[in-house]
Amino acid sequence: MTPHVFDRAVIRRRRVRALALGPADFLVDLAAGELSERLAAVTRRFAVAADIGTPTEAVTSALRASGQIDAITRLDLLAGGDDGTDGAALPFAPASLDLAVSALALQFVNDLPGLLVQIRRALKPDGLFLAALIGGDSLTELRQAFTAAEAETTGGVSPRVAPFAEVRELGALLQRAGFALPVADVDRLTVRYATPLALMAELRRMGAANPLVERRRAPLRRASLIRAAELYAARFADPDGRIRATFDIVWLSGWAPHESQQQPLKPGTAQMRLADALGAVEHGPAPKR
């Protein structure tokens, strides 16, 4: 059974609130620009593409302007009922896409392994998947500050910051989903804010406030909030008083398998000995006594 970690209905409501507040889309815009640059390094055109879950039109617009695609469909992963699940099948026929992309959406998918399998099946042979998602040590400063503050003020700790997958885990998921030539790497971005409260306000404008199913339903105590802000400023402020926030953007890429792709050599078929490649002297096994 798929773990139900993220409340999809809450994420949808948070996005609506962010639009009303005036959305903060700078991370999505940065990811869209980087995605376009990474795709430009692939010297080919893509006839049919899909933008899966990106919360704004930044990626779709960037790809249309790139001249590398003929048609692109944007899919909202939050569309549908408020049942809190995200296990619905993608609306793409098998082997129907040349390219699938996503920016800063997949970190809030409950069944990410299942979604990756669906994306791989929707790609044509030698089709490309390229995505960015929040991962690694993102918002570690905020997580540490809230943990310490609530331990002091309430004697307990409730989850305030969503868990994020590590780059190695995400790379393994690509392999598990059947992608060929899988690659996972991470870009670390440090953003500075005037105060911890300014960071929290920005997260609300990103629609990224706590989406966990197991979040505490009672409002955050004022004493806990004030103490968290104090600890944050004490531990993670620069000399000028501004505080730091870490965002790790994990990049995933993989190809639908095709016979034209580079294949690993079978065991025993190497044309050069390791000792020769290293310029070392090869010794036989030690004599038995």
C-alpha positions as CSV (number, residue, x, y, z in Angstrom):
1,M,0.0,0.0,0.0
2,T,1.3,3.4,-0.9
3,P,2.2,5.6,2.2
4,H,-0.1,8.6,2.4
5,V,2.4,11.3,3.4
6,F,1.1,14.4,1.7
7,D,-2.5,15.8,1.8
8,R,-3.2,16.6,-1.8
9,A,-6.4,18.6,-1.0
10,V,-4.4,20.8,1.4
11,I,-1.7,21.4,-1.2
12,R,-4.4,22.5,-3.6
13,R,-5.9,24.9,-1.1
14,R,-2.4,26.3,-0.3
15,R,-1.8,26.9,-4.0
16,V,-5.1,28.9,-4.2
17,R,-4.1,30.9,-1.1
18,A,-0.7,31.6,-2.7
19,L,-2.3,33.0,-5.8
20,A,-4.5,35.3,-3.6
21,L,-1.4,36.5,-1.6
22,G,0.7,37.1,-4.8
23,P,2.7,34.0,-5.6
24,A,6.4,33.7,-5.1
25,D,7.5,31.8,-8.2
26,F,11.3,32.5,-8.3
27,L,12.3,28.9,-7.6
28,V,10.0,27.6,-10.4
29,D,11.3,30.2,-12.7
30,L,14.9,29.3,-11.9
31,A,14.2,25.6,-12.5
32,A,12.4,26.4,-15.8
33,G,15.4,28.3,-17.1
34,E,17.9,25.5,-16.0
35,L,15.6,22.9,-17.5
36,S,15.6,24.7,-20.8
37,E,19.4,25.0,-20.8
38,R,19.8,21.3,-20.0
39,L,17.5,20.3,-22.8
40,A,19.4,22.6,-25.2
41,A,22.4,20.3,-24.7
42,V,20.4,17.5,-26.2
43,T,20.7,18.1,-29.9
44,R,17.4,16.9,-31.1
45,R,13.8,17.9,-31.6
46,F,10.8,16.5,-29.6
47,A,7.6,16.2,-31.5
48,V,5.3,15.5,-28.5
49,A,6.1,16.7,-25.0
50,A,4.3,16.8,-21.6
51,D,4.8,19.1,-18.7
52,I,3.8,17.0,-15.7
53,G,2.7,18.9,-12.6
54,T,4.8,22.1,-12.8
55,P,2.7,24.6,-10.7
56,T,3.1,27.5,-13.2
57,E,3.4,27.8,-17.0
58,A,7.1,28.7,-16.7
59,V,8.4,25.4,-18.1
60,T,5.8,25.1,-20.8
61,S,6.5,28.7,-22.0
62,A,10.3,28.1,-21.9
63,L,10.1,25.0,-24.0
64,R,7.7,26.6,-26.5
65,A,10.3,29.4,-26.9
66,S,13.2,27.0,-27.3
67,G,12.2,25.8,-30.7
68,Q,13.0,22.2,-29.7
69,I,9.4,20.9,-29.4
70,D,6.4,20.8,-31.8
71,A,3.6,20.4,-29.2
72,I,3.4,20.3,-25.4
73,T,0.6,19.4,-23.0
74,R,0.6,20.7,-19.4
75,L,-0.9,18.3,-16.8
76,D,-2.0,19.5,-13.4
77,L,-1.3,16.6,-10.9
78,L,-3.6,18.3,-8.4
79,A,-6.7,18.3,-10.6
80,G,-9.5,16.1,-9.5
81,G,-11.4,15.4,-6.3
82,D,-10.3,16.1,-2.7
83,D,-9.8,12.4,-1.8
84,G,-6.3,13.0,-0.7
85,T,-4.8,10.4,-3.1
86,D,-2.7,10.7,-6.2
87,G,-2.8,7.2,-7.7
88,A,-4.8,8.0,-10.8
89,A,-3.3,6.9,-14.1
90,L,-1.7,9.5,-16.3
91,P,-3.8,10.4,-19.3
92,F,-1.1,9.4,-21.8
93,A,-1.1,6.3,-24.0
94,P,1.9,4.0,-23.9
95,A,4.8,5.1,-26.0
96,S,3.1,8.4,-27.0
97,L,5.5,11.0,-25.7
98,D,8.9,12.0,-27.0
99,L,9.7,14.2,-23.9
100,A,8.3,14.4,-20.3
101,V,9.4,17.2,-18.0
102,S,8.5,18.5,-14.6
103,A,9.6,21.3,-12.3
104,L,9.2,21.5,-8.5
105,A,6.1,19.3,-8.3
106,L,7.1,15.7,-7.8
107,Q,8.4,16.2,-4.2
108,F,4.7,16.2,-3.1
109,V,3.7,13.0,-4.9
110,N,2.8,10.1,-2.5
111,D,3.4,7.3,-5.0
112,L,6.5,8.7,-6.8
113,P,7.8,5.2,-7.8
114,G,4.5,4.5,-9.4
115,L,4.4,7.8,-11.2
116,L,7.9,7.3,-12.6
117,V,6.9,3.9,-14.0
118,Q,3.9,5.6,-15.7
119,I,6.1,8.3,-17.2
120,R,8.6,5.7,-18.5
121,R,5.7,3.7,-20.1
122,A,4.3,6.9,-21.7
123,L,7.6,7.7,-23.4
124,K,8.4,6.4,-26.8
125,P,11.5,4.3,-27.1
126,D,14.5,6.7,-26.7
127,G,12.2,9.3,-25.2
128,L,13.6,11.6,-22.5
129,F,12.4,12.3,-19.0
130,L,13.9,15.5,-17.3
131,A,12.7,16.8,-14.0
132,A,13.6,19.0,-11.0
133,L,12.2,18.6,-7.5
134,I,12.9,19.8,-4.0
135,G,15.0,17.3,-2.1
136,G,18.1,16.7,0.1
137,D,18.6,19.2,2.9
138,S,16.1,21.8,1.7
139,L,14.9,24.0,4.6
140,T,17.1,22.1,7.1
141,E,17.5,25.3,9.0
142,L,13.8,25.8,9.5
143,R,13.3,22.1,10.5
144,Q,16.1,22.4,13.1
145,A,14.7,25.6,14.5
146,F,11.1,24.3,14.9
147,T,12.3,21.0,16.4
148,A,14.4,22.7,19.1
149,A,11.7,25.3,19.8
150,E,8.8,22.9,20.2
151,A,10.9,20.6,22.4
152,E,11.6,23.6,24.7
153,T,8.1,25.1,24.7
154,T,5.8,22.1,24.6
155,G,8.0,19.1,25.5
156,G,7.2,17.4,22.2
157,V,7.8,17.7,18.5
158,S,5.3,17.8,15.6
159,P,6.3,17.6,11.9
160,R,6.4,21.1,10.5
161,V,8.6,20.7,7.4
162,A,8.0,18.1,4.8
163,P,10.6,15.3,4.4
164,F,12.6,15.4,1.2
165,A,14.2,12.5,-0.6
166,E,18.0,12.3,-1.0
167,V,19.6,12.4,-4.5
168,R,20.8,8.8,-4.2
169,E,17.3,7.6,-3.3
170,L,15.8,9.4,-6.3
171,G,18.5,8.0,-8.6
172,A,17.6,4.5,-7.4
173,L,14.0,5.2,-8.2
174,L,14.8,6.0,-11.8
175,Q,16.6,2.6,-12.1
176,R,13.7,0.9,-10.4
177,A,11.2,2.5,-12.9
178,G,13.2,1.0,-15.8
179,F,14.9,4.2,-17.2
180,A,18.0,3.7,-19.2
181,L,21.1,5.9,-18.6
182,P,19.6,7.4,-15.3
183,V,21.3,10.4,-13.8
184,A,20.5,12.3,-10.6
185,D,22.4,15.4,-9.4
186,V,21.7,18.3,-7.1
187,D,22.1,22.1,-7.2
188,R,22.2,23.8,-3.8
189,L,20.7,27.3,-3.6
190,T,21.1,29.5,-0.5
191,V,18.5,32.2,-0.3
192,R,18.7,35.0,2.3
193,Y,15.9,36.7,4.1
194,A,15.6,39.6,6.5
195,T,14.0,37.5,9.2
196,P,12.7,33.9,9.7
197,L,9.2,35.2,9.6
198,A,9.9,36.7,6.1
199,L,11.0,33.2,5.0
200,M,7.8,31.6,6.4
201,A,5.7,34.3,4.6
202,E,7.5,33.5,1.4
203,L,6.8,29.8,1.8
204,R,3.1,30.6,2.1
205,R,3.3,32.6,-1.1
206,M,5.0,29.5,-2.7
207,G,2.0,27.3,-1.6
208,A,4.6,25.3,0.2
209,A,3.4,25.5,3.8
210,N,3.1,22.2,5.8
211,P,1.3,19.7,3.5
212,L,1.8,16.6,5.7
213,V,-1.1,14.3,6.6
214,E,0.3,13.9,10.1
215,R,0.7,17.6,10.7
216,R,-0.7,18.9,14.0
217,R,-4.2,20.4,13.5
218,A,-4.0,22.8,16.4
219,P,-2.6,26.2,15.6
220,L,1.1,26.7,16.2
221,R,1.7,28.2,19.7
222,R,2.9,31.8,19.7
223,A,5.6,30.9,22.2
224,S,6.9,28.1,19.9
225,L,6.9,30.4,16.8
226,I,8.8,33.2,18.6
227,R,11.3,30.7,20.0
228,A,11.8,29.1,16.6
229,A,12.5,32.5,15.1
230,E,15.0,33.3,17.9
231,L,16.8,30.0,17.4
232,Y,16.8,30.4,13.6
233,A,18.4,33.8,13.8
234,A,20.9,32.7,16.4
235,R,22.1,29.7,14.5
236,F,21.7,30.6,10.8
237,A,22.3,34.4,10.4
238,D,25.1,36.0,8.5
239,P,27.1,38.9,10.0
240,D,24.7,41.4,8.5
241,G,21.8,39.8,10.3
242,R,20.0,38.2,7.4
243,I,19.2,34.5,7.7
244,R,20.0,31.7,5.3
245,A,17.6,29.1,3.9
246,T,18.8,26.1,1.9
247,F,17.0,24.8,-1.1
248,D,18.4,21.6,-2.8
249,I,17.1,21.2,-6.4
250,V,17.5,17.6,-7.4
251,W,17.7,17.0,-11.2
252,L,16.6,13.6,-12.6
253,S,17.0,12.5,-16.2
254,G,16.5,9.1,-17.9
255,W,15.6,7.6,-21.2
256,A,13.1,5.1,-22.3
257,P,15.1,2.0,-23.3
258,H,16.1,1.7,-27.0
259,E,18.5,-0.6,-28.8
260,S,20.5,2.4,-30.1
261,Q,21.6,3.5,-26.6
262,Q,25.0,2.7,-25.2
263,Q,25.0,-0.6,-23.4
264,P,27.3,-1.8,-20.6
265,L,29.8,-4.5,-21.6
266,K,29.0,-8.1,-20.5
267,P,31.2,-9.6,-17.9
268,G,34.4,-11.1,-19.4
269,T,34.3,-9.1,-22.7
270,A,36.7,-6.3,-21.7
271,Q,39.5,-5.7,-24.2
272,M,42.0,-4.4,-21.7
273,R,43.1,-5.6,-18.3
274,L,42.6,-3.3,-15.3
275,A,46.3,-3.7,-14.4
276,D,47.3,-2.4,-17.8
277,A,44.9,0.6,-17.6
278,L,46.3,1.5,-14.2
279,G,50.0,0.9,-15.2
280,A,50.3,-1.6,-12.4
281,V,52.1,-4.9,-12.1
282,E,49.6,-7.8,-11.7
283,H,50.5,-10.4,-9.2
284,G,49.0,-13.9,-9.0
285,P,47.4,-15.4,-5.9
286,A,49.6,-15.9,-2.9
287,P,51.0,-19.5,-2.6
288,K,49.2,-21.8,-0.2
289,R,51.1,-22.9,2.8
